[in-house]
Amino acid sequence: MFRQALAIARRFTWPVVISRATIGGSAGSGIGTFIVVNEDGWIVTAAHILEEIDKLVREEQQARAHEAAISGVNNDPALSSNEKRRRIKTLGRLNRNHTDHVSSWWGRDDV
């Protein structure tokens, strides 16, 4: 009976892998699952998986915004070198554990 249930479930149950790289250079991944519930591709998964993806994506967006702000200061020809350094210093630094890049893999490459 378990064997039959497994044969049915594996057609609908897929892994989701969340990978991230930090500003400090470390990388890691976490894995969860989701279930495809209909032919239109609707899925069900645990809320904490979606919350984690959302959090990491927001961190990645903050990292890109921080880089853009630094680039904007560096590329401003009206600013002196001292003023550029002062403005970049006021932008601060992101925590080394902050997400630099994140990706989610939803069980197949074509998703």
Sine and cosine of phi, psi and omega as CSV:
sin_phi,cos_phi,sin_psi,cos_psi,sin_omega,cos_omega
0.00,0.00,-0.68,0.73,0.03,-1.00
-0.88,0.47,-0.64,0.77,0.00,-1.00
-0.88,0.47,-0.66,0.75,0.04,-1.00
-0.92,0.40,-0.67,0.74,0.01,-1.00
-0.89,0.45,-0.67,0.75,0.03,-1.00
-0.89,0.45,-0.67,0.75,0.02,-1.00
-0.87,0.49,-0.60,0.80,0.03,-1.00
-0.96,0.27,-0.74,0.67,-0.10,-0.99
-0.90,0.43,-0.57,0.82,-0.07,-1.00
-0.94,0.35,-0.25,0.97,0.09,-1.00
-0.97,0.23,-0.33,0.94,-0.11,-0.99
-0.88,-0.48,-0.25,0.97,-0.06,-1.00
-0.97,-0.24,0.82,-0.57,-0.09,-1.00
-0.77,-0.64,0.40,-0.92,0.08,-1.00
-1.00,0.09,0.48,-0.88,0.22,-0.97
-0.83,-0.56,0.80,-0.60,-0.02,-1.00
-0.91,-0.42,0.82,-0.58,0.03,-1.00
-0.95,-0.32,0.87,-0.49,-0.01,-1.00
-0.89,-0.46,0.58,-0.81,0.02,-1.00
-0.56,-0.83,0.47,-0.88,0.15,-0.99
-0.87,-0.49,0.65,-0.76,-0.02,-1.00
-1.00,-0.09,0.24,-0.97,0.06,-1.00
-0.88,0.47,-0.52,0.85,0.02,-1.00
-0.97,0.26,-0.14,0.99,0.07,-1.00
0.98,-0.19,-0.04,1.00,0.04,-1.00
-0.99,0.10,0.36,-0.93,-0.01,-1.00
-0.68,-0.73,0.45,-0.89,0.02,-1.00
-0.28,-0.96,0.22,-0.98,0.01,-1.00
-0.64,-0.77,0.42,-0.91,0.12,-0.99
-0.74,-0.67,0.41,-0.91,-0.05,-1.00
-0.76,-0.65,0.59,-0.81,0.09,-1.00
-0.58,-0.82,-0.26,-0.96,0.01,-1.00
-0.69,-0.73,0.30,-0.95,0.16,-0.99
-0.61,-0.80,0.34,-0.94,-0.01,-1.00
-0.85,-0.52,0.78,-0.63,0.09,-1.00
-0.99,0.16,0.82,-0.57,-0.12,-0.99
-0.97,-0.25,-0.22,0.98,0.05,-1.00
-0.41,-0.91,0.09,-1.00,-0.05,-1.00
-0.94,0.33,-0.31,0.95,0.04,-1.00
-0.98,0.19,-0.09,1.00,0.04,-1.00
1.00,-0.01,0.21,0.98,0.07,-1.00
-0.91,0.42,0.62,-0.78,-0.04,-1.00
-0.80,-0.60,0.30,-0.95,0.15,-0.99
-0.79,-0.61,0.72,-0.69,0.07,-1.00
-0.53,-0.85,0.09,-1.00,-0.01,-1.00
-0.96,0.27,0.60,-0.80,-0.01,-1.00
-0.86,0.51,-0.60,0.80,-0.05,-1.00
-0.91,0.41,-0.43,0.90,0.06,-1.00
-0.93,0.38,-0.74,0.67,0.01,-1.00
-0.92,0.39,-0.61,0.79,0.04,-1.00
-0.89,0.45,-0.65,0.76,0.00,-1.00
-0.92,0.39,-0.69,0.73,0.04,-1.00
-0.87,0.49,-0.71,0.71,0.00,-1.00
-0.87,0.49,-0.70,0.71,0.01,-1.00
-0.88,0.47,-0.72,0.70,-0.03,-1.00
-0.93,0.38,-0.61,0.79,0.05,-1.00
-0.90,0.43,-0.66,0.75,0.04,-1.00
-0.88,0.47,-0.67,0.74,0.04,-1.00
-0.89,0.46,-0.67,0.74,0.02,-1.00
-0.89,0.45,-0.66,0.75,0.04,-1.00
-0.89,0.45,-0.63,0.78,0.06,-1.00
-0.90,0.45,-0.62,0.78,0.03,-1.00
-0.90,0.43,-0.67,0.75,0.03,-1.00
-0.92,0.40,-0.63,0.77,0.02,-1.00
-0.91,0.42,-0.64,0.77,0.03,-1.00
-0.90,0.44,-0.71,0.71,0.05,-1.00
-0.87,0.49,-0.66,0.75,-0.01,-1.00
-0.91,0.42,-0.63,0.77,0.02,-1.00
-0.90,0.44,-0.69,0.72,0.03,-1.00
-0.90,0.44,-0.70,0.72,0.02,-1.00
-0.88,0.47,-0.65,0.76,0.03,-1.00
-0.87,0.50,-0.66,0.75,0.04,-1.00
-0.92,0.40,-0.75,0.67,-0.03,-1.00
-0.89,0.46,-0.51,0.86,-0.06,-1.00
-1.00,-0.08,0.09,1.00,0.01,-1.00
-1.00,0.09,0.95,-0.30,-0.06,-1.00
-0.94,0.34,-0.26,0.96,-0.02,-1.00
-0.98,0.19,-0.20,0.98,-0.05,-1.00
-0.99,-0.12,0.65,-0.76,0.10,-1.00
-0.97,0.26,0.23,-0.97,0.04,-1.00
-0.87,0.50,-0.67,0.75,0.01,-1.00
-0.90,0.43,-0.66,0.75,0.00,-1.00
-0.92,0.40,-0.63,0.77,0.05,-1.00
-0.87,0.50,-0.73,0.68,0.01,-1.00
-0.87,0.49,-0.67,0.74,-0.01,-1.00
-0.89,0.46,-0.72,0.69,-0.03,-1.00
-0.92,0.39,-0.64,0.77,0.03,-1.00
-0.91,0.42,-0.62,0.78,0.03,-1.00
-0.89,0.46,-0.62,0.79,0.00,-1.00
-0.93,0.36,-0.39,0.92,0.06,-1.00
-0.94,0.34,-0.42,0.91,0.01,-1.00
0.97,0.26,-0.11,-0.99,0.01,-1.00
-0.86,-0.51,0.51,-0.86,0.10,-0.99
-0.99,0.14,0.48,-0.88,0.06,-1.00
-0.86,0.51,0.64,-0.77,0.00,-1.00
-0.87,0.49,-0.42,0.91,0.01,-1.00
-1.00,0.03,-0.02,1.00,0.03,-1.00
-0.92,0.39,0.58,-0.81,-0.03,-1.00
-0.95,0.32,0.79,-0.61,0.07,-1.00
-0.99,-0.11,-0.68,0.73,0.03,-1.00
-0.63,-0.78,0.59,-0.81,0.02,-1.00
-0.62,-0.78,0.54,-0.84,0.12,-0.99
-0.54,-0.84,0.47,-0.88,0.05,-1.00
-0.85,-0.53,0.71,-0.71,0.04,-1.00
-0.90,-0.44,0.88,-0.47,-0.12,-0.99
-0.98,-0.18,0.83,0.55,0.19,-0.98
0.99,0.14,-0.35,0.94,0.04,-1.00
-0.47,-0.88,0.36,-0.93,-0.02,-1.00
-0.96,0.27,-0.40,0.92,-0.09,-1.00
-1.00,-0.04,0.16,0.99,-0.01,-1.00
-0.99,0.14,0.00,0.00,0.00,0.00
